[in-house]
Amino acid sequence: MIIGLTGGIASGKSTVSNILKELGACIIDADRIAHKILKKGQPGWRGVVGYFGTDIIDDKGEIDRKKLGKLVFNKPEERKKLEKITHPIIISQIKDEIVSLKNKCNLIILDAPLLFEANLDRLVDRVWVVYVDRDIQLRRLQERDGLSREEAILRIETQMPLKEKARLADIVIDNNGSIKKLKKQVIKHWRELKMKRIALIAHDEKKDDIIEFARKHYDLLKKCKLIATGTTGKMIIDKVGLEVERMLSGPLGGDQMIGSRVAQEKLDGVIFLRDPLTAQPHEPDITALLRVCDVHNVPLATNLATADLILHKLLEE
Ligand SMILES: O=C(CO)COP(=O)(O)O
């Protein structure tokens, strides 16, 4: 899974990225790549010097970022031109890093200030936005970069509004409080991300079996994020005491709701104790759920023996 991590200027994205690094996350830093491609001899260097001219290079042949900054600051057309040259190169290098990291990391964080602006959100499965209220952002930016209020406002206003980014996020990390509060949220989201997400479903004739299964594997299931169709979920909560997110009951669309999670690749496994001897009114929904698991290569158990195997294998990883 790839998480896109973004925020606004001085919203605390780098702090979150560092916390994630300490937690052992594999991180791709888009800023580092953006700097690297502008080094002398790199493809970005050639494109940028080709367009903006040799006046922007210093005596060592490197691009003087301050000079380049002045040429594009407050000049939307020139900024667009710069982005048109650099973004495709940055995106292609990010894709290369994703490919090489995918072998060793289950979870990859793409740390990118311009995740939305550069359409990098297309490369990720989820988006985390580090959010602060505007007055706090302003104060922190002024303090951090020694800017006047007006200068800080100008910088903030060149970016996509942070509120808009938060609206598009799957997870919003609130950085209006202390660093301790920030760390607590990041650790919580990181732990949740590492939890296996499993759906539990059982037809009426199999309800006793699923309860028995949940009791037997209580300790393992407690480490997972569970979802279930309505009645199955209620029984697991009441009789076993596990935390379960309940969908609608199967005949009312619950199987389809779980199928939608599978299609969005938000589930690691489906345990569906089907009753093969009784006709169900919502047979098309059941078939659709089984099919979508195959489409997305999601482990699916339809009997107790396979359920045991899948659960142990998933938690072994
Ligand atoms: O019908 C089901 C699956 O097809 C299960 O639904 P309930 O858990 O609501 O009984």
The ligand as a Gaussian input file, in Angstrom:
#p B3LYP/6-31G(d) Opt

LIG

0 1
 O      -26.591000     -12.775000       4.122000
 C      -25.451000     -12.672000       4.463000
 C      -24.363000     -12.850000       3.503000
 O      -24.790000     -13.119000       2.201000
 C      -25.100000     -12.358000       5.874000
 O      -25.817000     -11.257000       6.314000
 P      -26.083000     -11.028000       7.860000
 O      -24.766000     -11.067000       8.563000
 O      -26.731000      -9.689000       7.980000
 O      -26.960000     -12.155000       8.304000

